Amino acid sequence: MNPQSSPEQAEVLLSAKNLSVRFGGVLAVNNVSFDVERGEVFTLIGPNGAGKTTVFNLISRIYTPTTGTIEYEGKLLTEQPPHNIASLGIARTFQNIELFEYATVLQNMLIGCHTHRSTNVWNDLFFTAKARRGELQAREKCEKVIEFLDLQKHRDSMVAGLPYGVRKVVEMARALCTEPKLLLLDEPSSGLNVEETDDMAFWIQDIKHELGITVLMVEHDMSLVSKVSDRVLAMNQGEVLAMGTPREVQDDPGVIEAYLGSVDDVSSLRRAA
């Protein structure tokens, strides 16, 4: 239950029911169910190997569940080919940054705009009036995202020469250029220092409140989880341990044993919250 939600039932954007996936003899995800409500930040936590990224890969259609279903806006994602996912309004970042290093920030972002392209190969080949209008619209969209994420000074920089923390923001910028309704963030604070993690928390909150985008996140940094999450689902060994607010989950005895580890860790979590 989300205590911040209104008395009326919240609108469910994505619903996973009884998800299981087996790789040979390994049951990576076992009977996992959860709903993501429109307009919230929903976070998956758990130790390495808990199955969190596998759930992301199921939603992204990189994997197909052995059993169970995933519904998004009333559509069965399990019936969609992977190349349709972005056009449905689902975008994703990766724990290991996936950018074109020898292209500029703007060029990487323009690739995100390709999802909504309305021209065909002949329009693009001869750069017709329709293609020129599409290019202008894409660049305007990118400029808005650049301003939103404060990337102006990096617009024309090669990605290969950028600091790691800036690359993380650029990957998020490219995802936003697809105009998502649901943004999947795979360990957004991985590799960031404390200041950069604070900045990431700021961006995630703005994405939710200013852009109205729902966020589904996998994250290990419990300080970030506590700052930005409306609800948290804790996993271990492919199964659900607990679900609720960050405080409810961090106080769950099973989560403390499997993930948080010690009383000192719990105390630091409470101070961060």
Buried (B, 14 or more C-beta within 10 A) or exposed (E): EBEEBEEEEBEBBBBBBEBBBBEEEEBBBBBBBBBBBBBBBBBBBBBEBBBBBBBBBBBBBEBEBBEBBBBBBEEEBBEBEEEEBBEBBBBBBBBEBEBEEEBBBBBBBBBBBEBBBEBEEEBBEEEBEBBEEBBEBBBEBBBEBBEBBEBEEBBEBBBEEBEEBBBBBBBBBBBBBBBBBBBBBBBBBBBBEEEBBBBBBEBBBEBBEEBEBBBBBBBBBBBBBBBBBBBBBBBBBBBBBBBBBBBBBBBBEEBBEBBBEEEEBBEBBEEBB
